[in-house]
Amino acid sequence: MKTDAFALRHIGPRETDLQHMLQTIGVDSIEQLVYETLPDDIRLKAPLNLDPAMTEFEFANHIRELGKKNKTFKSYIGLGYHPTIVPAPIQRNIFENPGWYTAYTPYQAEIAQGRLEAILNFQTTVIELTGMEIANASLLDEGTAAAEAMALLFDVRTRDQKKNNTHKFFVSEEILPQTLSVLQTRSTPIGIELVVGNHETFDFSNEFFGAILQYPGKYGQVNDYSAFVAKAKENEIKVAFAADILSLATLTSPGEMGAAVVVGTTQRFGVPMGYGGPHAAYFATKDEYKRSMPGRIIGVSVDANGNRALRMALGTREQHIKREKATSNICTAQVLLAVMAGMYAVYHGPKGLKYIANKVHASAVTTAEVLNKLGVYQTNTAYFDTILVKADAQKVKTVAEKNKVNFFYPDADSVSISLNETTSVADINQIVAIFAEALGKETVTVSELSTGSQLPASLERTSSFLTHDVFNNHHSESQLMRYIKKLERKDLSLNHSMISLGSCTMKLNAASEMLPLSMPNWNSIHPFAPVDQVEGYLTMLKKLEQQLNVITGFAGTTLQPNSGAQGEYAGLMAIRAYHMSRNEGHRNVCLIPSSAHGTNPASAAMAGMKIIVTKTTPEGNIDVEDLREKAIEHKDDLSCLMVTYPSTHGVFESSIIEITKLIHENGGLVYMDGANMNAQVGLTNPATIGADVCHLNLHKTFAIPHGGGGPGVGPICVNEKLVPFLPTNPILNVGGEQAITAISSAPYGSALVCLISYGYITMMGAEGLKSATEHAILNANYMKSRFEGHYPILYTGECGRAAHEMILDCRAFKENGIEVGDIAKRLMDYGFHAPTVSFPVAGTLMIEPTESEDLAELDRFCDALISIRKEIEAATADDKNNVLKNAPHTLAMLTSDSWDFPYSRETAAYPLDYIADNKFWPSVRRVDDAYGDRNLVCSCAPIEAYMES
């Protein structure tokens, strides 16, 4: 065995397993299987032109040496990003723990109670610090959260405002520059006009439906916005705040000032800067807006025994159901980082957060007071952590960088200094010494922090927050460690068993890929650090872009979109910009097959496109004739086609080149959804099939972990005609010559986790990547062969093969009284997470094993579903008291003195022999979704509040 070959460790099936698997499928070789799966006219004719694969040891040395090219200066840049202290027990027990980072989005609540509780803590933290009524389970970053706030306020306009087409949105000039850029991107396609100005001179015209304020402002100014909000309310203008969450421990909350929405980032709650991300953004609003709220909400419900149980609430808000009527395309969020931020609040509690906030403020006050003694004057009338001083920016910058310190320089005569949790008295003395040297003066030193305050008395927070026990009982490391472990034990993740989610690709997230994320040379870099300080990052990111160009066959890549849905949006906006550059801005028709991902029509709607749905054939393929008819009908206004390949039905459609050619002939471009790219890598690519742009889910195909619902990265790769339109950033120009404005806050989005995909590609190499794709197809077809005769397979290719996933049709089981959801719940008793339920076809299971699963695990999963099939046969429509309807079965049920079921305890808990060796116990019985929606609670509260009287 070649022990240093990474691909050998990543790919599950052993060489000795192949003959059995191929024989089960009915082919002689993997090559024959691929030939029967993939149309020959789209096969690549040459291997991918990538560097030879590194071993894990070589990569570890390489990434360590590359990291040394990043200069870890002291950062006082601010602008929404701050050095923070990641508590060691959170880093070790969550950030670096596969039990947390390999979990899937908690759609199956009964095996995700730990993560759901952790996110509920996050929501509670946000609600109580902002003074709002409801919060979601995180968004992508502050800029996109602000854009979602704008969209929500646009959606909830009054009837008269909608009738009069009131479409102006006021943006305070105090807003962070990257937030403004994202607002500009998101406003234009949906008909919102931004007006940027001074909030003190705003005229509250009836042409405005909403406004957004920064609290504190971008350079630190703290304003009392109470009068502004009151005047806005009189004029039916709803106000959003973008607020620094740490400042809210000391400042009056936006909710107390009358805010309609509050957004921001929780990065400084123990999440490293990571050159821009990932960080959990927050979004809080009023209860009356909950059905227009983007993202996911964790709510409290009850299980079948009436006991408290958590779940994702208000599912009807999701874009998968709303589709083109959705106001948001949020899918992936930043759950792992939200868990860390929420646990930071748990660890420190209200008193700890207040202490940290007061220390940060004292650091800012002390710095300002001492600089004042040097004749360097601070201009903010009130501030929390950021001071704006008058000085020769170039002189200060020269001395600062010599001393490995970064400030922000708004103009030639100003320096902005943002203090943070890590700032010490020694750091303050270094800052002062830098200014003294720049001025040619003797420095002034301090030995302790000032006790003064620069917060207005009217804005000092008097309301309490985080009073629940969970925020007051876990302040020692032992307590926190045990609490985290208690929650982890309630969650099923990849470290227990395979998660065979069709379309979501839960493959191995190798430890060698993950380790660099904990290295300070990578995780402590500010996204707006000068480019000469980030040579390591820029080398890695540019190399990753080149690797993705090679893999997709395209000419350019942007890594900025920080989720797959953001990638969809970025691709469509690039297409929009291309048409506008050719004076064809009228091209706004987007053709989308009826089988498309729910985010596709939602993204197209956000990009201002008119959506025309095309039919699919009974075999699950795109109806080419219907597509032709609609493409020709709309040829004068055709913008693009959105197509997933292989299809959402798990099939390589042989007509794909005909389809893309048809779109081009009628003036449109082709956007390929890259959700299923892991069935293409090394065998074909988007350029070969005729696409113009695709997004890639790095959290699927390229091994970034799902983290319980995020982080994700959704870069877009484009052909030469679209390269000029790749997005930029207002602080760091990273886009094309005719760049669209920003898609996300940071120039390179969630740059830190791009290390994972870079490691994956670098250690796999061309041969390993191709082998991974082949084994994904092998594993899927092996499972398909085992399921045949037990479950109908809904769609197959022309030779009867699946691509990398398949759909089991469970609709006929209704005759036995069994729904597909019952199968999903029963799989928990067998130790498995359910496959994708009822997507893309209601009443089905979509299964994707990935290349990472070995033969023994594939067989265990197949054995479980085949065993469940026998249980279905034994069920009747009249009998609701059966093993499927009562699933999942908890340990409390099995150890109860009473057992009122017509089957044995062994049948309930140990239906197959292998289960006893590694039994996973769901922590609650089946959760009552309807109860949770009727009685929506999305923050911590006494247990009595969850029970019906």
Secondary structure as UniProt FT lines:
FT   TURN            3..4
FT   HELIX           6..10
FT   HELIX           15..17
FT   HELIX           18..25
FT   HELIX           30..37
FT   HELIX           40..42
FT   HELIX           56..67
FT   TURN            68..69
FT   STRAND          74..75
FT   TURN            79..80
FT   HELIX           88..90
FT   HELIX           91..95
FT   HELIX           98..101
FT   HELIX           109..111
FT   HELIX           113..130
FT   STRAND          134..135
FT   HELIX           142..155
FT   HELIX           159..163
FT   TURN            164..165
FT   STRAND          168..172
FT   TURN            173..174
FT   HELIX           177..187
FT   HELIX           188..190
FT   STRAND          193..197
FT   HELIX           199..201
FT   TURN            206..207
FT   STRAND          208..215
FT   TURN            218..219
FT   HELIX           226..234
FT   TURN            235..236
FT   STRAND          238..243
FT   TURN            245..246
FT   HELIX           247..249
FT   HELIX           254..257
FT   STRAND          261..265
FT   TURN            267..270
FT   HELIX           274..276
FT   STRAND          281..285
FT   HELIX           287..292
FT   STRAND          297..303
FT   TURN            304..305
FT   STRAND          308..313
FT   HELIX           315..317
FT   HELIX           319..322
FT   HELIX           323..325
FT   HELIX           335..373
FT   TURN            374..375
FT   STRAND          386..390
FT   HELIX           393..402
FT   TURN            403..404
FT   STRAND          405..406
FT   STRAND          408..411
FT   TURN            412..413
FT   STRAND          414..418
FT   TURN            421..422
FT   HELIX           425..439
FT   HELIX           457..459
FT   HELIX           469..471
FT   HELIX           477..488
FT   TURN            489..490
FT   TURN            494..496
FT   TURN            502..504
FT   HELIX           511..514
FT   HELIX           515..518
FT   HELIX           520..523
FT   TURN            527..528
FT   HELIX           531..533
FT   HELIX           535..552
FT   STRAND          556..558
FT   HELIX           564..581
FT   TURN            582..583
FT   TURN            585..586
FT   STRAND          589..593
FT   TURN            594..595
FT   HELIX           599..606
FT   TURN            607..608
FT   STRAND          610..614
FT   TURN            618..619
FT   HELIX           624..633
FT   TURN            634..637
FT   STRAND          638..644
FT   TURN            648..649
FT   TURN            654..655
FT   HELIX           656..665
FT   TURN            666..667
FT   STRAND          669..673
FT   HELIX           674..679
FT   TURN            680..683
FT   HELIX           686..689
FT   STRAND          693..695
FT   TURN            698..702
FT   TURN            707..709
FT   STRAND          716..718
FT   TURN            720..722
FT   HELIX           723..725
FT   TURN            737..738
FT   TURN            747..748
FT   HELIX           751..787
FT   TURN            788..790
FT   TURN            798..799
FT   STRAND          806..809
FT   HELIX           811..816
FT   HELIX           820..829
FT   TURN            830..831
FT   STRAND          836..837
FT   TURN            842..843
FT   STRAND          844..847
FT   TURN            851..852
FT   HELIX           855..874
FT   TURN            877..878
FT   TURN            883..886
FT   HELIX           891..894
FT   HELIX           905..909
FT   HELIX           913..918
FT   HELIX           929..934
FT   HELIX           943..946
//
